[in-house]
Amino acid sequence: MSLRYHNKVVIVTGGSKGIGRGIVRAFVENGAKVVFCARGGPAGEALEEELNSAGPGSCKFIKCDMSKEEEIKMLISVTVQLYGHIDCLVNNAGWHPPHKATDETTAEEFRELLNLNLISYFLASKLWLSLQIALPYLRQHQGNIINVSSLVGTIGQKDAAPYVATKGAIIAMTKAMAVDESRCNVRVNCISPGNVMTPLWEELAAQTPDAAEAIRVGENAQLMGRMGTEAECGLAALYLAADATFCTGIDLLLSGGAELNYGFKSQILS
């Protein structure tokens, strides 16, 4: 079997579960050396052990809070110390808060979400790109950045204005960075998943009066009649890194067609 990212070095933020876990797994299964991080240790350590025992690539878990700049610096520097360079940075760490009306959301809640969902992407990209400039030998690897956004950054979502704002900004930032970094032959692309069955989706469903019904509605939102999987997200990221070498500044919708066709939309109160 040919390995599509053999011996390439990849950082995945928020990689211990959900979409990030699917991305880590896809790269390791295709021969990459992956450094991934998360705030919590046990899930990351368990994934590291599982994937290293299976191969053919390898991975290293680092506990890191992506809302803190010093810890992001540590993540980048440790990866370069281990492997000498970075071929691909996948910015994935983030959170979807429980749905809440705009007039019930505080400015501080919005600022905290911006810091995690958006500014961490900017800082990780900036720190890696700064190394590319400071250490000329790293430019030989050129590399690429993949930002994980969300379909709702394009189509909106009820009672989630701060989350939608962070995801829409990721898409816009991706396009701006693609322009800036083209001078260094660095590609910058974006993935926008729709409904993907992850631990976070299950957690949000559990907060509704009927979790099973919430999941059923989530499944039926796609033309394909199901949610996406972590594995499919991983393959999309692998495609952008390994195969889509003439793509930069794109937003790849991983949505099962959720944005297509008409549906019941009226919010008018009777």
C-alpha positions in Angstrom: 0.0 0.0 0.0 1.4 3.4 -0.9 1.6 6.0 1.9 0.4 9.4 0.8 2.3 11.4 3.5 5.2 9.2 4.3 7.8 10.8 6.7 6.1 14.2 6.5 5.8 16.1 9.8 2.3 17.3 10.8 1.0 19.3 13.8 -2.7 18.8 14.7 -4.2 21.0 17.4 -7.2 19.6 19.4 -6.2 16.2 18.2 -7.3 13.8 21.0 -10.9 13.4 20.0 -13.6 14.1 17.4 -12.6 15.6 14.1 -9.0 16.1 15.3 -8.7 12.5 16.2 -9.8 11.5 12.7 -7.2 13.8 11.2 -4.4 12.4 13.4 -5.4 8.9 12.5 -5.5 9.5 8.8 -2.0 11.1 8.7 -0.4 8.3 10.9 -2.0 5.7 8.7 -0.4 7.3 5.7 3.1 7.3 7.2 3.3 10.8 8.7 5.0 11.9 11.9 2.3 13.6 13.8 2.5 15.9 16.9 -0.9 16.5 18.3 -2.1 18.4 21.3 -5.1 18.9 23.6 -5.9 20.3 27.0 -6.7 17.0 28.6 -4.1 14.3 29.0 -5.7 10.8 29.2 -7.5 10.8 25.8 -4.4 12.0 24.1 -2.1 9.6 25.8 -4.4 6.7 24.9 -4.6 7.7 21.2 -0.8 8.1 21.1 -0.3 4.5 22.4 -3.0 3.1 20.1 -1.6 4.7 16.9 2.0 4.1 17.6 1.4 0.4 18.1 -0.4 0.2 14.8 1.7 2.5 12.6 2.9 2.8 9.9 3.6 6.4 10.9 4.0 7.7 14.4 2.6 10.3 16.7 3.5 12.2 19.9 0.9 13.7 22.2 1.7 17.0 23.9 -0.6 18.6 26.5 -1.2 22.1 25.4 -3.8 24.8 26.0 -4.2 26.6 22.7 -5.7 29.6 24.3 -2.3 30.4 25.8 0.4 31.9 23.5 3.3 30.5 25.5 2.0 27.0 25.2 1.5 27.4 21.4 5.1 28.5 21.1 6.1 25.4 23.1 4.2 23.1 20.7 5.8 24.6 17.6 9.3 24.6 19.1 9.1 21.0 20.4 8.0 19.8 17.0 10.9 21.4 15.3 13.3 20.1 17.9 12.0 16.6 17.4 11.9 16.5 13.6 13.7 19.6 12.2 10.8 21.0 10.3 7.0 21.1 9.9 5.3 20.1 6.6 1.7 20.7 7.6 -0.1 22.6 10.4 -3.7 21.6 11.0 -5.5 24.2 13.1 -8.4 22.3 14.6 -8.7 23.1 18.4 -12.0 24.8 19.2 -15.3 24.6 21.0 -19.0 25.0 20.3 -20.7 26.4 23.4 -24.3 25.4 24.2 -26.7 27.4 22.1 -27.6 30.7 23.6 -29.5 33.8 22.3 -27.4 36.8 21.5 -29.0 39.0 24.2 -28.0 36.4 26.8 -24.4 36.1 25.7 -21.8 38.3 27.5 -18.9 40.1 25.8 -16.5 38.1 27.9 -17.9 34.8 26.7 -17.5 36.1 23.1 -13.9 37.1 23.8 -13.0 33.8 25.3 -14.4 31.9 22.3 -12.5 34.2 19.9 -9.3 33.5 21.7 -9.7 29.7 21.4 -11.4 29.3 18.1 -9.7 32.1 16.0 -6.7 33.7 17.6 -5.1 30.4 18.4 -5.2 29.6 14.7 -3.6 32.9 13.9 -0.9 32.5 16.5 0.0 28.9 15.5 0.2 29.9 11.9 2.2 33.0 12.6 4.7 31.2 14.8 5.3 28.5 12.3 5.6 31.0 9.4 8.0 33.1 11.5 10.2 30.0 11.8 10.1 29.6 8.1 11.5 33.1 7.7 14.0 32.9 10.6 15.4 29.5 9.5 15.9 29.5 5.7 16.5 25.8 5.5 12.9 25.2 6.6 11.6 27.0 3.4 12.8 24.1 1.4 9.8 22.1 2.8 7.3 24.8 1.8 4.4 23.2 3.5 0.8 24.0 4.0 -1.7 25.1 6.6 -5.2 23.6 7.0 -7.8 25.5 9.1 -10.8 23.6 10.3 -13.9 25.9 10.2 -17.5 24.9 10.0 -20.4 25.0 7.4 -22.2 27.4 9.7 -19.5 29.9 9.1 -21.1 30.3 5.7 -24.8 29.5 6.2 -25.3 30.7 9.9 -26.8 28.9 12.8 -29.5 29.7 15.3 -28.5 30.9 18.8 -24.8 30.6 18.1 -23.7 34.1 16.9 -20.2 34.1 18.6 -19.4 30.6 17.3 -20.6 31.4 13.8 -18.5 34.6 13.9 -15.3 32.7 14.8 -15.9 30.1 12.0 -16.7 32.7 9.4 -13.6 34.6 10.3 -11.5 31.5 9.9 -12.7 31.1 6.3 -11.9 34.8 5.6 -8.5 34.5 7.3 -7.6 31.4 5.3 -8.1 33.4 2.0 -6.0 36.3 3.3 -3.2 34.1 4.5 -3.3 32.2 1.2 -2.6 35.5 -0.6 0.2 36.5 1.8 2.0 33.1 2.0 1.9 32.4 -1.7 5.2 34.3 -1.9 6.8 31.5 0.1 5.0 28.7 -1.7 3.0 27.9 1.4 -0.6 26.8 0.6 -3.4 27.7 3.1 -6.7 25.9 2.9 -9.8 25.4 4.9 -12.2 22.5 5.7 -15.8 23.4 6.7 -17.5 20.3 8.2 -21.3 20.1 8.6 -22.8 17.6 11.1 -20.1 15.1 12.1 -20.8 12.6 14.8 -18.3 13.5 17.5 -18.2 13.5 21.3 -19.0 17.2 21.2 -22.1 16.6 19.0 -23.3 13.9 21.4 -22.7 16.2 24.4 -24.7 19.0 22.8 -27.5 16.5 21.9 -27.6 15.3 25.5 -28.4 18.9 26.7 -31.7 18.8 24.7 -35.0 17.3 26.0 -34.6 14.3 23.6 -31.1 13.4 22.6 -32.1 10.6 20.2 -34.4 13.0 18.4 -31.8 15.7 18.2 -29.4 13.2 16.6 -32.1 12.0 14.2 -32.8 15.6 13.1 -29.0 16.1 12.7 -28.8 13.1 10.5 -31.7 14.2 8.3 -30.2 17.7 7.7 -27.9 16.1 5.1 -29.0 15.1 1.6 -27.1 11.9 2.3 -29.3 11.1 5.3 -26.5 10.7 7.8 -23.8 12.6 9.6 -20.2 12.6 8.5 -17.5 10.6 10.4 -14.2 11.5 12.0 -12.5 9.3 9.4 -14.0 11.3 6.5 -12.7 14.5 8.0 -9.3 12.9 8.3 -9.3 11.9 4.6 -10.4 15.5 3.6 -7.4 17.0 5.5 -5.1 14.4 4.0 -6.4 15.3 0.5 -5.6 19.0 1.0 -2.1 18.2 2.4 -1.0 15.5 0.0 -3.0 15.7 -3.2 -4.5 19.2 -3.7 -1.2 20.7 -4.6 -2.8 23.3 -6.9 -5.3 24.5 -4.3 -4.8 27.4 -2.0 -7.4 29.6 -0.3 -10.2 27.2 -0.8 -13.0 26.3 1.6 -13.7 22.6 1.2 -17.3 21.9 2.3 -17.6 18.5 4.1 -21.3 18.7 4.5 -23.2 15.8 2.9 -25.1 18.5 1.0 -26.6 20.1 4.1 -26.5 23.5 2.5 -28.5 22.5 -0.6 -32.2 22.6 -1.4 -35.0 24.4 0.4 -36.1 23.5 3.9 -38.4 24.8 6.6 -36.8 28.0 7.8 -39.5 30.3 9.3 -38.7 31.6 12.7 -41.8 33.8 12.9 -43.6 33.5 16.3 -47.3 32.8 16.1 
